[in-house]
Amino acid sequence: MRYGVVIDNRKCIGCHACTVACKTENRVPLGVNRTWVKYVEKGRFPHVRRVFQVTRCNHCEKPPCVEICPVTAMYQRHDGIVDFNSLRCIGCKACLQACPYDAIYVDPARNTAAKCHFCAHRTEVGLEPACAAVCPEHAIIPGDLDQPDSEIAQLLARETVRVRKPEQGTKPKVFYIDGDQSAMDPTAARHEAFYMWSQRNEKVSGGGAVYLPDSPYLEDNALAAYDVSHARPWGWQVPVYFWTKSIGSGLLAVPAIAMALGWLPFDRLRGEVLSSLALIFIAATIVMLISDLSRKGRFLGVLKTPQTRSWLSRGAFILVIYSVLCGLFCLNGLAGYSGLSAVLLWPTVLAGILAAGYTAFLFGQCAGRDLWRTHLLPLHMVVQALLSSAAVLALLPDAWGGTPQGRKVAAVALSICVLLHLLILLGEVAMPHATDNAGYAARLITHGPYRTLFWVGVVVLGGILPALLLLAGASNSIIVGFSGLLALAGLLAFEWCFVMAGQSVPNS
C-alpha cells in the first residue's frame, strides 16, 4: 500500500476550499499552511491566463525530512504516509531545511514541526482526506498507488503527469496533470510587492524567501498573483555556531601538525590554554545550537533517543567525544603528565577534525538547500578549522604560551589557509551549479542582498587583505595577529552569507 495524490489542474478553479478544509479539519493556526493554492498569471494582455497549483506535502518515497530528523519525530508509515510526532520534536527545524517543497512549518501553538499527514485519522477509517472530500471539481484524487483498479492508478496509467523537483531524488507522490512550469518551478514567476488580495509578507519571522527582479531563472511574462510566505527556519545562531565550531574544533590542529613536522616544540602551557579555549568555544557552539531550538527543554532527546541516520544526532555525539578528549587533555596538562599528553594529542585533533566536518554531511541532508550540498563543503570546513587554529595561534600572548616561533608557524599556516579558503569559497559560488536552487542561492550571495558583505567583508577584508599583509610582514607579530583577526572576522561574514543565502531561495 502506497498512498499518493493526483492534482488535476484541468479542473482546479483556485477556490481555496482545500486550504480551508485542511485548516478546519486539522486546526492549523493562522499564518501557516499545510495546503495552499498558488496563482500564476501568464502572457501579455489580451492573451493572458491564470494557472493554479495546489501545494502541499508530497509524502515522498524517500523523504529527506525523515532521514535528517535527529529524534524520529518525522517518520514514514507502512502505507507511505509521512507523519510526525509532536511529542518527540525538539524544534531543530532541520526537517524544514530538508524539505524541497516548503511543506513543513513550525506550529506557533506547539513550537514543533507540523505538516500534512494525509488526514491519517480519516484515511485509517476509509475516508478521503478533507481537502479531497471538499473539492467541488474533484481535482484532488487521493488513493493507493499499488491498487491497479483505483482511480489514481488509472489516471497515472493514461495521463501525462509531472512532479515537483524530480532532480532531488525524493520520489514525490503528488502528481500533477497539466502542471505548468511557471507554477511548479518556484524561481520561474516574478513576485512583486503585492498579490491579488494582499501585500507580500516580507517580514515573516526571519525574512523568508528573497525574489530577485533580475534573476536569470525568470520566465517571460509570468507573475505570481497569489502565494503564501514561509519563514527562514534558522536564525543568526546557526552562522555563529558555524564560526564558534570552526574555532573550537581546530585549535589544537596547527600546533600538532607543526610539532609532527619538527617546527614547534611541545609546550605544556600552550596545550592547556588551547584545549581550554577549545572547550569554551565548543560550549558556545552547543549554546548556539540549543538557543535555536523552538523546544529547548527537549534538547537531550538528541542523545537519549537518537535517530542514527541523522547527522544532527551523529554530530551531537562527535561534539561530546571531542569535548571529553579536550577536557582530558587539559586536565592531564594541569597534572603535568607530558607523556600522556602526547598520547592524547592526536586523538583529540582527529576528533576535532570530525567535529569541524560533520556539519557538511548534515547540510548534505538538506535537500531543500542545494547551495549547502556542494562536494567542496567537507574540505572547506576542515580548512576553516585550520584557518581558525592558525589565527588563534597568531593571537596567543606570551603569557598564554605564545612564542615568536609559534607566530611564525601561524603566519605560514594562516597564509596557506586563507588562500585555500578563498579558492574554495569562490568555487562554491562561481562554479556551474547542478540545480537552479543552488545557482539562485549563489546569485543571492554575489549579486543579491549579501553581495556587499561577501565581496567586501569576506573576499577583501577577510581574504585578500590578510594575505597581502602576511606577504608583506610575516615576521611582524602585530601584522600577523591583525591578519588573524581579519581572517576570523571574514570567516564569520562568510558563514552568515552562506547560511542565510542558502535558505533564502524560494522552495515553493
C-alpha positions as CSV (number, residue, x, y, z in Angstrom):
1,M,0.0,0.0,0.0
2,R,1.4,3.4,-1.0
3,Y,-0.8,6.4,-0.7
4,G,-0.5,9.2,-3.2
5,V,-2.4,12.1,-4.7
6,V,-3.1,13.3,-8.3
7,I,-3.9,17.0,-8.7
8,D,-5.8,17.6,-11.9
9,N,-5.0,21.2,-12.9
10,R,-7.5,20.9,-15.8
11,K,-10.3,21.0,-13.2
12,C,-8.8,23.2,-10.4
13,I,-10.6,26.6,-10.2
14,G,-8.4,28.1,-7.4
15,C,-11.3,28.3,-4.9
16,H,-9.1,27.6,-1.8
17,A,-11.7,25.1,-0.5
18,C,-8.9,22.6,0.1
19,T,-6.9,25.2,2.2
20,V,-9.9,26.0,4.4
21,A,-10.9,22.3,4.8
22,C,-7.4,21.4,5.8
23,K,-7.2,24.2,8.3
24,T,-10.5,23.4,9.8
25,E,-10.0,19.6,9.9
26,N,-6.5,19.8,11.4
27,R,-6.8,23.0,13.4
28,V,-4.0,24.6,11.5
29,P,-3.1,28.0,13.1
30,L,-3.2,31.3,11.2
31,G,0.0,32.2,9.4
32,V,0.9,28.7,8.4
33,N,-0.5,26.2,5.9
34,R,-0.5,22.5,5.1
35,T,-2.2,23.1,1.8
36,W,-2.4,26.3,-0.2
37,V,-3.1,27.3,-3.7
38,K,-0.6,29.3,-5.7
39,Y,-1.8,31.6,-8.6
40,V,0.5,32.5,-11.5
41,E,-0.7,34.7,-14.4
42,K,1.0,34.2,-17.7
43,G,1.1,36.1,-21.0
44,R,0.6,39.6,-22.2
45,F,-2.7,41.4,-22.5
46,P,-5.1,40.5,-24.0
47,H,-3.6,37.0,-24.3
48,V,-3.4,36.0,-20.7
49,R,-4.4,33.1,-18.5
50,R,-4.1,32.2,-14.8
51,V,-2.8,28.8,-13.7
52,F,-3.3,27.3,-10.3
53,Q,-1.2,24.9,-8.2
54,V,-2.3,23.1,-5.1
55,T,0.8,23.0,-3.0
56,R,1.3,20.5,-0.2
57,C,3.5,17.7,1.3
58,N,4.5,15.2,-1.4
59,H,4.7,12.2,1.0
60,C,8.0,11.2,-0.8
61,E,9.0,7.6,-1.1
62,K,12.5,8.8,0.0
63,P,11.6,11.6,2.5
64,P,14.6,13.6,3.4
65,C,12.8,15.1,6.4
66,V,12.7,11.6,8.0
67,E,16.4,11.0,7.4
68,I,17.5,14.3,8.9
69,C,15.2,14.3,12.0
70,P,17.5,13.6,15.0
71,V,14.8,12.2,17.3
72,T,12.4,10.3,14.9
73,A,9.7,12.9,15.3
74,M,9.3,12.6,11.5
75,Y,8.6,9.1,10.4
76,Q,7.3,7.1,7.4
77,R,4.4,4.8,8.0
78,H,4.0,1.4,6.3
79,D,1.4,2.9,4.0
80,G,3.8,5.5,2.7
81,I,2.3,8.5,4.6
82,V,5.0,10.7,6.1
83,D,3.7,11.6,9.6
84,F,5.1,13.4,12.6
85,N,5.1,13.1,16.4
86,S,4.9,16.5,18.0
87,L,5.7,14.9,21.4
88,R,9.2,14.0,20.3
89,C,10.1,17.1,18.3
90,I,12.8,19.3,19.7
91,G,12.2,22.1,17.2
92,C,15.6,22.0,15.5
93,K,13.9,22.9,12.2
94,A,16.3,20.6,10.2
95,C,13.2,18.9,8.6
96,L,12.2,22.3,7.2
97,Q,15.6,22.6,5.5
98,A,15.5,19.1,4.2
99,C,12.1,19.5,2.5
100,P,12.4,20.8,-1.0
101,Y,8.7,21.7,-1.2
102,D,8.2,24.1,1.8
103,A,5.7,21.7,3.1
104,I,6.8,21.7,6.8
105,Y,6.3,24.6,9.2
106,V,6.8,25.3,12.9
107,D,3.4,25.2,14.7
108,P,3.2,28.6,16.5
109,A,1.0,27.0,19.2
110,R,3.2,24.0,20.0
111,N,6.6,25.2,18.8
112,T,7.1,21.9,17.0
113,A,7.3,20.9,13.4
114,A,4.0,20.1,11.6
115,K,2.8,19.2,8.1
116,C,0.1,17.5,6.1
117,H,-0.3,13.9,7.4
118,F,-2.7,12.8,4.7
119,C,-5.5,13.2,7.2
120,A,-4.4,9.8,8.6
121,H,-7.2,9.8,11.1
122,R,-9.7,9.8,8.2
123,T,-7.7,7.6,5.9
124,E,-7.5,4.9,8.5
125,V,-11.3,4.6,8.6
126,G,-11.8,4.6,4.9
127,L,-12.5,8.3,4.4
128,E,-10.8,10.7,2.0
129,P,-8.5,13.5,3.3
130,A,-10.5,16.6,4.0
131,C,-9.1,18.5,1.0
132,A,-10.2,15.9,-1.4
133,A,-13.7,15.5,0.2
134,V,-14.4,19.2,-0.1
135,C,-13.0,19.9,-3.6
136,P,-16.0,20.9,-5.7
137,E,-14.4,19.9,-9.0
138,H,-12.9,16.6,-7.9
139,A,-9.5,18.0,-8.8
140,I,-7.8,16.2,-5.9
141,I,-7.7,12.5,-6.3
142,P,-6.0,10.5,-3.4
143,G,-5.6,6.8,-3.3
144,D,-3.5,3.7,-3.2
145,L,-0.9,3.7,-6.0
146,D,-0.4,-0.1,-5.7
147,Q,-4.1,-0.9,-6.3
148,P,-4.4,-1.1,-10.1
149,D,-8.2,-0.5,-10.2
150,S,-8.1,2.6,-8.1
151,E,-8.9,5.9,-9.7
152,I,-5.5,7.3,-9.0
153,A,-3.7,4.3,-10.6
154,Q,-5.9,4.5,-13.7
155,L,-5.2,8.3,-14.0
156,L,-1.5,7.7,-13.8
157,A,-1.7,5.0,-16.4
158,R,-3.4,7.1,-19.0
159,E,-2.4,10.7,-18.3
160,T,0.9,12.5,-18.6
161,V,1.8,13.8,-15.2
162,R,4.6,15.8,-13.6
163,V,6.1,16.0,-10.1
164,R,7.8,18.9,-8.4
165,K,11.6,18.9,-8.3
166,P,12.3,15.4,-9.5
167,E,16.0,16.2,-9.6
168,Q,16.1,16.0,-5.8
169,G,15.6,12.2,-6.0
170,T,12.9,12.2,-3.3
171,K,10.3,10.4,-5.5
172,P,7.4,12.6,-4.6
173,K,3.9,11.0,-4.6
174,V,1.9,14.1,-5.5
175,F,1.4,14.1,-9.3
176,Y,0.1,17.0,-11.4
177,I,-1.9,16.7,-14.6
178,D,-1.3,19.7,-16.8
179,G,1.2,21.1,-14.3
180,D,2.6,24.4,-15.6
181,Q,6.3,25.1,-15.3
182,S,5.8,28.7,-14.2
183,A,3.9,27.5,-11.1
184,M,5.9,24.3,-10.4
185,D,9.3,26.0,-10.6
186,P,9.5,28.4,-7.6
187,T,12.0,30.6,-9.3
188,A,10.2,30.9,-12.6
189,A,7.5,33.5,-11.8
190,R,8.1,37.2,-10.9
191,H,7.0,38.2,-7.4
192,E,6.1,41.8,-6.8
193,A,5.4,43.7,-3.6
194,F,1.7,42.8,-3.7
195,Y,-0.5,39.9,-4.6
196,M,-4.1,39.9,-5.6
197,W,-5.6,40.5,-2.2
198,S,-2.6,41.4,-0.1
199,Q,0.9,42.7,0.2
200,R,3.7,40.1,0.1
201,N,4.8,39.4,3.6
202,E,8.5,40.1,3.6
203,K,8.5,40.5,7.4
204,V,7.6,36.9,8.2
205,S,9.7,35.5,11.1
206,G,13.3,35.5,9.9
207,G,12.7,37.1,6.5
208,G,11.5,34.3,4.2
209,A,12.4,33.9,0.6
210,V,14.2,36.6,-1.5
211,Y,13.0,37.2,-5.0
212,L,15.5,38.8,-7.4
213,P,13.9,41.0,-10.0
214,D,16.9,40.4,-12.4
215,S,17.0,36.6,-11.8
216,P,18.1,34.7,-14.9
217,Y,15.7,31.9,-13.9
218,L,12.5,34.0,-14.5
219,E,10.1,33.1,-17.3
220,D,8.9,35.9,-19.6
221,N,5.5,37.3,-18.6
222,A,4.9,35.1,-15.6
223,L,3.7,36.8,-12.5
224,A,2.9,35.2,-9.1
225,A,-0.6,36.6,-8.4
226,Y,-1.1,34.8,-5.1
227,D,1.2,32.8,-2.8
228,V,2.0,32.4,0.9
229,S,5.1,33.4,2.8
230,H,7.4,31.0,4.5
231,A,9.8,31.8,7.4
232,R,13.5,31.4,7.1
233,P,14.0,28.4,9.5
234,W,17.4,29.1,11.0
235,G,18.3,32.4,12.6
236,W,21.6,34.2,13.5
237,Q,22.5,31.4,15.9
238,V,23.4,29.0,13.1
239,P,26.1,31.1,11.4
240,V,27.6,31.9,14.8
241,Y,27.5,28.2,15.6
242,F,29.5,27.5,12.4
243,W,32.0,30.1,13.5
244,T,32.5,29.0,17.1
245,K,32.7,25.4,16.0
246,S,35.4,26.2,13.4
247,I,37.4,27.8,16.1
248,G,36.8,25.3,18.9
249,S,37.3,22.2,16.8
250,G,40.6,23.3,15.1
251,L,42.6,25.0,17.9
252,L,45.0,22.1,18.5
253,A,45.4,21.1,14.9
254,V,48.0,23.6,13.6
255,P,50.3,23.2,16.6
256,A,50.0,19.4,16.4
257,I,50.9,19.4,12.7
258,A,53.8,21.8,13.4
259,M,55.1,19.6,16.2
260,A,54.9,16.5,14.0
261,L,57.0,18.3,11.3
262,G,59.5,19.5,13.9
263,W,58.6,23.2,13.5
264,L,57.4,23.6,17.1
265,P,58.5,22.1,20.4
266,F,55.9,20.7,22.8
267,D,54.7,23.4,25.2
268,R,52.5,22.3,28.1
269,L,51.2,25.8,28.8
270,R,50.2,26.3,25.2
271,G,48.4,23.0,25.1
272,E,46.5,23.8,28.3
273,V,45.4,27.2,27.0
274,L,44.4,25.9,23.6
275,S,42.4,23.0,25.0
276,S,40.7,25.3,27.5
277,L,39.8,27.7,24.7
278,A,38.5,24.7,22.6
279,L,36.2,23.7,25.5
280,I,34.9,27.3,25.8
281,F,34.2,27.6,22.0
282,I,32.6,24.2,21.8
283,A,30.4,25.1,24.8
284,A,29.4,28.3,22.9
285,T,28.7,26.1,19.9
286,I,26.3,23.9,22.0
287,V,24.7,27.1,23.4
288,M,24.0,28.4,19.9
289,L,22.6,25.0,18.8
290,I,20.2,24.9,21.8
291,S,19.2,28.5,21.6
292,D,17.9,28.0,18.0
293,L,15.6,25.1,19.1
294,S,12.0,26.0,19.5
295,R,11.6,23.3,22.2
296,K,14.8,23.9,24.1
297,G,13.8,21.7,27.1
298,R,13.9,18.6,24.9
299,F,17.5,19.0,23.6
300,L,18.7,16.0,25.5
301,G,16.5,13.8,23.3
302,V,19.2,14.0,20.7
303,L,21.4,11.9,23.0
304,K,18.7,9.9,24.7
305,T,16.7,8.8,21.7
306,P,18.9,9.5,18.7
307,Q,17.9,8.7,15.1
308,T,21.2,7.3,13.9
309,R,20.9,8.2,10.2
310,S,20.7,11.9,11.1
311,W,24.0,13.8,11.0
312,L,22.5,16.2,13.6
313,S,22.4,13.3,16.2
314,R,25.7,11.9,15.0
315,G,27.2,15.4,15.3
316,A,26.0,15.7,18.9
317,F,27.9,12.6,19.8
318,I,31.0,13.8,18.0
319,L,30.9,17.1,19.9
320,V,30.6,15.2,23.2
321,I,33.5,12.9,22.4
322,Y,35.7,15.9,21.3
323,S,34.7,17.8,24.5
324,V,35.7,14.8,26.6
325,L,39.1,14.4,24.9
326,C,39.8,18.1,25.2
327,G,38.9,18.0,28.9
328,L,41.2,15.0,29.5
329,F,44.0,16.7,27.5
330,C,43.6,19.9,29.6
331,L,43.4,18.1,32.9
332,N,46.4,16.0,32.0
333,G,48.4,19.1,31.2
334,L,47.5,20.6,34.5
335,A,48.6,17.4,36.2
336,G,51.9,17.7,34.4
337,Y,51.9,14.3,32.6
338,S,53.6,15.3,29.4
339,G,53.9,11.7,28.1
340,L,50.1,11.1,28.4
341,S,49.5,14.5,26.7
342,A,51.5,13.3,23.7
343,V,49.2,10.2,23.6
344,L,46.0,12.2,23.8
345,L,47.0,14.9,21.4
346,W,46.3,13.2,18.0
347,P,43.1,11.5,19.0
348,T,41.9,14.9,20.2
349,V,43.0,16.6,16.9
350,L,41.3,13.9,14.8
351,A,38.1,14.2,16.9
352,G,38.3,18.0,16.3
353,I,38.5,17.5,12.5
354,L,35.4,15.3,12.7
355,A,33.7,18.0,14.7
356,A,34.6,20.5,12.1
357,G,33.4,18.5,9.2
358,Y,30.3,16.7,10.3
359,T,28.1,19.7,9.5
360,A,28.9,19.3,5.9
361,F,27.2,15.9,5.9
362,L,24.3,17.4,7.9
363,F,23.9,20.1,5.2
364,G,24.2,17.3,2.6
365,Q,20.9,16.0,4.0
366,C,19.2,19.4,3.5
367,A,17.6,18.6,0.1
368,G,15.8,22.0,0.1
369,R,19.1,23.9,0.2
370,D,21.3,22.9,-2.8
371,L,24.0,25.5,-2.2
372,W,24.9,23.7,1.0
373,R,25.2,20.3,-0.7
374,T,28.4,21.0,-2.6
375,H,31.1,18.3,-2.5
376,L,33.6,21.0,-1.5
377,L,31.9,21.7,1.8
378,P,33.6,18.9,3.9
379,L,37.1,20.1,2.7
380,H,36.0,23.7,3.2
381,M,35.0,23.1,6.8
382,V,38.3,21.5,7.6
383,V,40.2,24.4,6.0
384,Q,38.1,26.8,8.1
385,A,39.1,24.9,11.3
386,L,42.8,25.1,10.3
387,L,42.4,28.7,9.5
388,S,40.9,29.4,12.9
389,S,43.6,27.4,14.6
390,A,46.3,29.5,12.9
391,A,44.6,32.7,13.6
392,V,44.3,32.0,17.3
393,L,47.9,30.8,17.5
394,A,48.9,34.1,15.9
395,L,47.0,36.0,18.6
396,L,48.3,33.9,21.6
397,P,50.1,36.2,24.0
398,D,53.4,35.2,25.6
399,A,51.8,34.7,29.0
400,W,49.5,32.1,27.4
401,G,52.1,30.1,25.6
402,G,52.6,32.3,22.6
403,T,56.2,32.4,21.2
404,P,57.9,34.1,18.2
405,Q,58.4,30.6,16.7
406,G,54.7,29.9,17.2
407,R,53.7,33.1,15.5
408,K,56.0,32.3,12.6
409,V,54.2,28.9,12.2
410,A,50.9,30.7,12.5
411,A,51.8,33.1,9.7
412,V,52.7,30.3,7.3
413,A,49.6,28.3,8.2
414,L,47.3,31.3,8.0
415,S,48.7,32.3,4.6
416,I,48.0,28.8,3.2
417,C,44.6,28.5,4.8
418,V,43.4,32.0,3.7
419,L,44.3,31.2,0.1
420,L,42.6,27.8,0.2
421,H,39.5,29.4,1.8
422,L,39.3,32.0,-0.9
423,L,39.7,29.4,-3.7
424,I,37.1,27.0,-2.2
425,L,34.5,29.7,-1.5
426,L,34.9,31.2,-5.0
427,G,34.5,27.7,-6.3
428,E,31.3,27.2,-4.3
429,V,29.6,30.4,-5.6
430,A,31.2,30.7,-9.1
431,M,31.3,27.2,-10.4
432,P,28.4,25.9,-12.6
433,H,25.6,24.7,-10.4
434,A,23.7,21.4,-10.9
435,T,20.3,22.9,-10.0
436,D,18.6,26.3,-10.2
437,N,18.2,26.2,-6.4
438,A,22.0,26.3,-5.9
439,G,22.5,28.8,-8.7
440,Y,19.9,31.1,-7.3
441,A,21.5,31.0,-3.8
442,A,24.9,31.7,-5.3
443,R,23.5,34.7,-7.1
444,L,21.9,36.0,-3.9
445,I,25.5,36.0,-2.5
446,T,27.3,37.6,-5.4
447,H,24.6,39.8,-6.9
448,G,21.8,40.0,-4.3
449,P,21.3,41.3,-0.8
450,Y,24.5,39.7,0.5
451,R,26.8,41.0,-2.2
452,T,28.4,43.8,-0.2
453,L,29.1,41.6,2.9
454,F,30.5,38.9,0.6
455,W,32.8,40.9,-1.7
456,V,33.9,43.5,0.9
457,G,33.7,41.6,4.2
458,V,34.6,38.0,3.1
459,V,36.7,38.4,0.0
460,V,38.6,41.7,0.5
461,L,38.8,42.3,4.3
462,G,38.7,38.6,5.3
463,G,40.8,37.1,2.5
464,I,42.8,39.3,0.2
465,L,43.9,41.9,2.8
466,P,45.2,39.3,5.3
467,A,47.0,37.5,2.5
468,L,48.7,40.8,1.4
469,L,49.6,41.7,5.0
470,L,51.2,38.4,5.6
471,L,53.1,38.6,2.4
472,A,54.5,42.0,3.4
473,G,55.2,41.4,7.1
474,A,55.1,37.8,8.1
475,S,57.8,38.4,10.6
476,N,55.9,41.2,12.4
477,S,53.9,39.9,15.3
478,I,51.4,42.8,15.2
479,I,50.7,42.3,11.5
480,V,50.4,38.5,11.9
481,G,47.9,39.0,14.8
482,F,45.9,41.6,12.9
483,S,45.8,39.3,9.9
484,G,44.4,36.6,12.2
485,L,41.7,38.9,13.5
486,L,40.7,39.9,9.9
487,A,40.6,36.3,8.8
488,L,38.3,35.3,11.8
489,A,36.0,38.3,11.1
490,G,35.9,37.4,7.4
491,L,35.1,33.8,8.3
492,L,32.1,34.9,10.4
493,A,30.9,37.1,7.5
494,F,31.1,34.1,5.1
495,E,29.2,31.8,7.5
496,W,26.4,34.5,7.6
497,C,26.3,34.8,3.8
498,F,26.4,31.0,3.2
499,V,23.7,30.1,5.8
500,M,21.3,32.9,5.1
501,A,21.5,32.9,1.3
502,G,21.1,29.1,1.2
503,Q,17.8,29.3,3.0
504,S,16.5,32.5,1.2
505,V,15.8,30.6,-2.0
506,P,12.1,30.2,-2.7
507,N,11.2,26.5,-2.5
508,S,7.5,26.7,-3.4
